[in-house]
Amino acid sequence: MRFSKLSDKTLLNSFQEASELHLSPDFIKLLEKEITERGLNKPNILKKQFKKIN
């Protein structure tokens, strides 16, 4: 699945929201793959989640 119709900003926002809402890990992995393929940096959302846990 490609997310080529999404702007970079929308893709990154979608990744952040999906992570915060704990959506399907498979969906998040698809977003991560697209972010990587575009050469974008993922938001620091994962670091924030780990801080909340600890």
N, CA, C and O atoms as a Tinker XYZ file with bonds, in Angstrom:
   216  protein
     1  N      0.855000   -1.180000    0.000000    73     2
     2  CA     0.000000    0.000000    0.000000    64     1     3
     3  C      0.893000    1.232000    0.000000    63     2     4     5
     4  O      1.836000    1.330000    0.786000    81     3
     5  N      0.595000    2.144000   -0.865000    73     3     6
     6  CA     1.359000    3.399000   -0.941000    64     5     7
     7  C      0.473000    4.551000   -0.483000    63     6     8     9
     8  O     -0.742000    4.554000   -0.681000    81     7
     9  N      1.116000    5.508000    0.126000    73     7    10
    10  CA     0.432000    6.705000    0.599000    64     9    11
    11  C      0.889000    7.908000   -0.206000    63    10    12    13
    12  O      1.011000    9.013000    0.322000    81    11
    13  N      1.140000    7.686000   -1.484000    73    11    14
    14  CA     1.734000    8.727000   -2.325000    64    13    15
    15  C      0.858000    9.969000   -2.467000    63    14    16    17
    16  O      1.367000   11.047000   -2.773000    81    15
    17  N     -0.436000    9.836000   -2.253000    73    15    18
    18  CA    -1.313000   11.003000   -2.386000    64    17    19
    19  C     -1.272000   11.906000   -1.153000    63    18    20    21
    20  O     -1.754000   13.038000   -1.190000    81    19
    21  N     -0.699000   11.404000   -0.070000    73    19    22
    22  CA    -0.588000   12.214000    1.145000    64    21    23
    23  C      0.628000   13.119000    1.063000    63    22    24    25
    24  O      1.683000   12.717000    0.572000    81    23
    25  N      0.474000   14.334000    1.543000    73    23    26
    26  CA     1.638000   15.216000    1.641000    64    25    27
    27  C      2.542000   14.680000    2.752000    63    26    28    29
    28  O      2.108000   13.882000    3.583000    81    27
    29  N      3.786000   15.119000    2.757000    73    27    30
    30  CA     4.718000   14.696000    3.803000    64    29    31
    31  C      4.174000   15.060000    5.179000    63    30    32    33
    32  O      4.226000   14.258000    6.111000    81    31
    33  N      3.656000   16.270000    5.294000    73    31    34
    34  CA     3.128000   16.742000    6.578000    64    33    35
    35  C      1.960000   15.871000    7.046000    63    34    36    37
    36  O      1.887000   15.498000    8.217000    81    35
    37  N      1.052000   15.551000    6.131000    73    35    38
    38  CA    -0.101000   14.720000    6.482000    64    37    39
    39  C      0.343000   13.320000    6.878000    63    38    40    41
    40  O     -0.192000   12.735000    7.819000    81    39
    41  N      1.322000   12.787000    6.158000    73    39    42
    42  CA     1.850000   11.462000    6.484000    64    41    43
    43  C      2.446000   11.445000    7.890000    63    42    44    45
    44  O      2.164000   10.541000    8.675000    81    43
    45  N      3.262000   12.438000    8.204000    73    43    46
    46  CA     3.880000   12.508000    9.529000    64    45    47
    47  C      2.837000   12.712000   10.624000    63    46    48    49
    48  O      2.935000   12.118000   11.698000    81    47
    49  N      1.845000   13.548000   10.353000    73    47    50
    50  CA     0.762000   13.755000   11.327000    64    49    51
    51  C     -0.043000   12.473000   11.528000    63    50    52    53
    52  O     -0.441000   12.151000   12.647000    81    51
    53  N     -0.275000   11.754000   10.446000    73    51    54
    54  CA    -1.014000   10.490000   10.530000    64    53    55
    55  C     -0.254000    9.476000   11.373000    63    54    56    57
    56  O     -0.843000    8.767000   12.189000    81    55
    57  N      1.060000    9.413000   11.168000    73    55    58
    58  CA     1.892000    8.511000   11.965000    64    57    59
    59  C      1.806000    8.876000   13.446000    63    58    60    61
    60  O      1.645000    8.005000   14.301000    81    59
    61  N      1.914000   10.153000   13.735000    73    59    62
    62  CA     1.867000   10.603000   15.126000    64    61    63
    63  C      0.522000   10.273000   15.762000    63    62    64    65
    64  O      0.472000    9.744000   16.872000    81    63
    65  N     -0.558000   10.582000   15.067000    73    63    66
    66  CA    -1.897000   10.309000   15.605000    64    65    67
    67  C     -2.128000    8.810000   15.784000    63    66    68    69
    68  O     -2.665000    8.380000   16.805000    81    67
    69  N     -1.725000    8.019000   14.795000    73    67    70
    70  CA    -1.904000    6.568000   14.878000    64    69    71
    71  C     -1.143000    5.997000   16.068000    63    70    72    73
    72  O     -1.628000    5.095000   16.750000    81    71
    73  N      0.048000    6.527000   16.312000    73    71    74
    74  CA     0.850000    6.072000   17.451000    64    73    75
    75  C      0.202000    6.466000   18.771000    63    74    76    77
    76  O      0.122000    5.657000   19.696000    81    75
    77  N     -0.258000    7.701000   18.858000    73    75    78
    78  CA    -0.884000    8.185000   20.096000    64    77    79
    79  C     -2.173000    7.440000   20.405000    63    78    80    81
    80  O     -2.493000    7.202000   21.570000    81    79
    81  N     -2.911000    7.071000   19.366000    73    79    82
    82  CA    -4.187000    6.382000   19.552000    64    81    83
    83  C     -4.038000    4.867000   19.631000    63    82    84    85
    84  O     -5.022000    4.140000   19.770000    81    83
    85  N     -2.789000    4.401000   19.540000    73    83    86
    86  CA    -2.491000    2.963000   19.604000    64    85    87
    87  C     -3.296000    2.177000   18.567000    63    86    88    89
    88  O     -3.881000    1.137000   18.868000    81    87
    89  N     -3.309000    2.698000   17.345000    73    87    90
    90  CA    -3.989000    1.993000   16.260000    64    89    91
    91  C     -3.211000    0.735000   15.898000    63    90    92    93
    92  O     -2.167000    0.451000   16.485000    81    91
    93  N     -3.712000    0.004000   14.952000    73    91    94
    94  CA    -3.118000   -1.263000   14.537000    64    93    95
    95  C     -1.614000   -1.136000   14.285000    63    94    96    97
    96  O     -1.182000   -0.259000   13.537000    81    95
    97  N     -0.823000   -2.004000   14.903000    73    95    98
    98  CA     0.623000   -1.976000   14.650000    64    97    99
    99  C      0.963000   -2.160000   13.168000    63    98   100   101
   100  O      1.939000   -1.594000   12.677000    81    99
   101  N      0.166000   -2.943000   12.469000    73    99   102
   102  CA     0.401000   -3.137000   11.033000    64   101   103
   103  C      0.218000   -1.831000   10.267000    63   102   104   105
   104  O      0.989000   -1.531000    9.356000    81   103
   105  N     -0.794000   -1.061000   10.632000    73   103   106
   106  CA    -1.031000    0.228000    9.981000    64   105   107
   107  C      0.118000    1.189000   10.276000    63   106   108   109
   108  O      0.589000    1.894000    9.384000    81   107
   109  N      0.558000    1.214000   11.516000    73   107   110
   110  CA     1.669000    2.088000   11.898000    64   109   111
   111  C      2.935000    1.694000   11.148000    63   110   112   113
   112  O      3.699000    2.563000   10.726000    81   111
   113  N      3.165000    0.399000   10.978000    73   111   114
   114  CA     4.333000   -0.065000   10.224000    64   113   115
   115  C      4.263000    0.376000    8.766000    63   114   116   117
   116  O      5.286000    0.716000    8.172000    81   115
   117  N      3.064000    0.372000    8.186000    73   115   118
   118  CA     2.911000    0.856000    6.808000    64   117   119
   119  C      3.269000    2.336000    6.713000    63   118   120   121
   120  O      3.948000    2.763000    5.779000    81   119
   121  N      2.810000    3.102000    7.678000    73   119   122
   122  CA     3.154000    4.523000    7.704000    64   121   123
   123  C      4.655000    4.713000    7.878000    63   122   124   125
   124  O      5.260000    5.550000    7.208000    81   123
   125  N      5.257000    3.939000    8.774000    73   123   126
   126  CA     6.708000    4.025000    8.995000    64   125   127
   127  C      7.478000    3.704000    7.721000    63   126   128   129
   128  O      8.462000    4.366000    7.392000    81   127
   129  N      7.022000    2.687000    7.014000    73   127   130
   130  CA     7.687000    2.293000    5.766000    64   129   131
   131  C      7.648000    3.431000    4.755000    63   130   132   133
   132  O      8.653000    3.721000    4.105000    81   131
   133  N      6.498000    4.072000    4.622000    73   131   134
   134  CA     6.362000    5.187000    3.679000    64   133   135
   135  C      7.246000    6.360000    4.103000    63   134   136   137
   136  O      7.877000    7.002000    3.264000    81   135
   137  N      7.288000    6.632000    5.394000    73   135   138
   138  CA     8.139000    7.715000    5.902000    64   137   139
   139  C      9.596000    7.429000    5.566000    63   138   140   141
   140  O     10.319000    8.318000    5.116000    81   139
   141  N     10.026000    6.201000    5.782000    73   139   142
   142  CA    11.405000    5.809000    5.481000    64   141   143
   143  C     11.695000    5.914000    3.991000    63   142   144   145
   144  O     12.746000    6.417000    3.594000    81   143
   145  N     10.763000    5.440000    3.162000    73   143   146
   146  CA    10.956000    5.487000    1.709000    64   145   147
   147  C     11.059000    6.916000    1.197000    63   146   148   149
   148  O     11.736000    7.178000    0.202000    81   147
   149  N     10.394000    7.831000    1.871000    73   147   150
   150  CA    10.472000    9.242000    1.474000    64   149   151
   151  C     11.694000    9.939000    2.067000    63   150   152   153
   152  O     11.982000   11.087000    1.727000    81   151
   153  N     12.397000    9.260000    2.935000    73   151   154
   154  CA    13.581000    9.849000    3.558000    64   153   155
   155  C     13.249000   10.896000    4.601000    63   154   156   157
   156  O     14.031000   11.817000    4.837000    81   155
   157  N     12.088000   10.757000    5.225000    73   155   158
   158  CA    11.652000   11.711000    6.247000    64   157   159
   159  C     12.060000   11.218000    7.631000    63   158   160   161
   160  O     12.305000   10.028000    7.829000    81   159
   161  N     12.127000   12.121000    8.564000    73   159   162
   162  CA    12.398000   11.771000    9.957000    64   161   163
   163  C     11.081000   11.583000   10.679000    63   162   164   165
   164  O     10.178000   12.413000   10.577000    81   163
   165  N     10.977000   10.475000   11.416000    73   163   166
   166  CA     9.769000   10.221000   12.183000    64   165   167
   167  C      9.686000   11.184000   13.353000    63   166   168   169
   168  O     10.708000   11.574000   13.916000    81   167
   169  N      8.476000   11.565000   13.716000    73   167   170
   170  CA     8.314000   12.417000   14.899000    64   169   171
   171  C      8.824000   11.689000   16.140000    63   170   172   173
   172  O      8.931000   10.463000   16.142000    81   171
   173  N      9.130000   12.420000   17.162000    73   171   174
   174  CA     9.641000   11.832000   18.398000    64   173   175
   175  C      8.526000   11.268000   19.267000    63   174   176   177
   176  O      8.672000   11.186000   20.487000    81   175
   177  N      7.436000   10.886000   18.662000    73   175   178
   178  CA     6.286000   10.390000   19.415000    64   177   179
   179  C      6.637000    9.143000   20.210000    63   178   180   181
   180  O      6.149000    8.966000   21.326000    81   179
   181  N      7.475000    8.276000   19.655000    73   179   182
   182  CA     7.809000    7.049000   20.364000    64   181   183
   183  C      8.598000    7.347000   21.629000    63   182   184   185
   184  O      8.396000    6.690000   22.651000    81   183
   185  N      9.483000    8.316000   21.577000    73   183   186
   186  CA    10.229000    8.706000   22.770000    64   185   187
   187  C      9.276000    9.237000   23.832000    63   186   188   189
   188  O      9.444000    8.948000   25.017000    81   187
   189  N      8.284000   10.006000   23.419000    73   187   190
   190  CA     7.307000   10.559000   24.356000    64   189   191
   191  C      6.522000    9.435000   25.025000    63   190   192   193
   192  O      6.255000    9.488000   26.225000    81   191
   193  N      6.148000    8.407000   24.238000    73   191   194
   194  CA     5.378000    7.299000   24.795000    64   193   195
   195  C      6.193000    6.530000   25.824000    63   194   196   197
   196  O      5.659000    6.126000   26.856000    81   195
   197  N      7.485000    6.322000   25.555000    73   195   198
   198  CA     8.324000    5.606000   26.496000    64   197   199
   199  C      8.486000    6.396000   27.790000    63   198   200   201
   200  O      8.546000    5.805000   28.869000    81   199
   201  N      8.558000    7.720000   27.699000    73   199   202
   202  CA     8.669000    8.548000   28.902000    64   201   203
   203  C      7.416000    8.411000   29.761000    63   202   204   205
   204  O      7.504000    8.401000   30.989000    81   203
   205  N      6.244000    8.307000   29.121000    73   203   206
   206  CA     4.999000    8.160000   29.864000    64   205   207
   207  C      4.968000    6.831000   30.611000    63   206   208   209
   208  O      4.443000    6.746000   31.721000    81   207
   209  N      5.534000    5.795000   29.995000    73   207   210
   210  CA     5.522000    4.464000   30.601000    64   209   211
   211  C      6.446000    4.412000   31.805000    63   210   212   213
   212  O      6.110000    3.815000   32.828000    81   211
   213  N      7.604000    5.034000   31.685000    73   211   214
   214  CA     8.608000    4.973000   32.767000    64   213   215
   215  C      8.283000    5.940000   33.808000    63   214   216
   216  O      9.003000    6.045000   34.801000    81   215
